Amino acid sequence: MLSKFTIEYGLVSHHVEKRSVHRSDDPVETEEFLMHLLALGARIHAIKHEGVDLPRAQFDQMLKIASGRLASERLGRALGIDAAEVNRRFGFPA
């Protein structure tokens, strides 16, 4: 049985990219994993849903959500403010 979501990504170490795959049935966990990949500077090659590449708009939307959550988390931690304050001041998701 296929996992609902599959992320194909690569991490570069010593100028060599090691490709890996992450699978999950949970969309929230998938977004959290994307947040970690963005924080690490990983290369995201594909996001698939039930074995099929997501259309560009959905691919971009998932990355937009993950990057917004990451920015919100980092700003909140850096400034010592809660998610609601980050949203009010900077417009990132709470």
N, C-alpha and C positions, 0 to 999 in steps of 0.2 A: 504494500500500500504506500502511495506517495505521501510525503509530508505536505501539509497545506502550503507552507512557505519554504523556499530555498533561496539562500543568499550565496552567491559565488563571489569570493573576494580573494585578494592577495595582500600579503605583508612582505615588505622588502627588508631584507637583512643582508648586509655586506653586498649590496648591489644585485642581489638575486631575489626574485620574487617567488615566494612559496604560495601557491594557490591552495585554497581550502574551500570547504562547503559547510554551511550551517543550515540545519533543518529545524523547523518548528511548526507546530499546529496552532500556536497562539500568536495572534497579530500584535498584541502588546509586547510580548517577549521579543518578537521580531523587530519591532521599533527600538526596543532597548538595546538589542544587539547591534542594530545600525548605529545607534548613538555611540556605542563603544568603538565601532569601526571608524567612525568619523573622528572621534577623539584620538585614536591611534594613527590617523592619517593613512588608513588602509585604502587600497584601490578596490572599488566595488564594481565587479564585472557584470553581474546580473542579479536581478531579483525575480524569482519565479513564483507563480501561484498555481498549485496543482500541476507542476511540471511544465507550465507554459510561461515564457517571458512576459512580464507585465508590460502593457503598452507604455510608451514614453511618459504620458501624462500621469499615470498611476505610479510609475517608478519615481518620477520627480516629486510627486505628492508625498510618498513615503519618506523620501530623503528630506523634504522640506519640513515635515513634522518632526523627524528625528533631530534635524539640526536646530530647529526651534526649541525643542525640549532640552537639548544639550546646552544651547546658549542660555536658556532660562536657568538651568541648574547651575551653570558656572557663574553667571552674574549674581545669583542669589548667594552662593557660597562666598564669592569674592567681596561682596558688599555687606554681607551679614543681614540680608533681608529675605522675607518669605516670598513664595511664588506669586501671591496676589500683588505684592508691591512691585515685583519685577514686571508683571503684566501691566500694571498701571503706568509705570515709568517708561518701560521700553517696548511694550506691545507684544512681548513674547508670550506663548501660552502659559497659563497658570498650572 
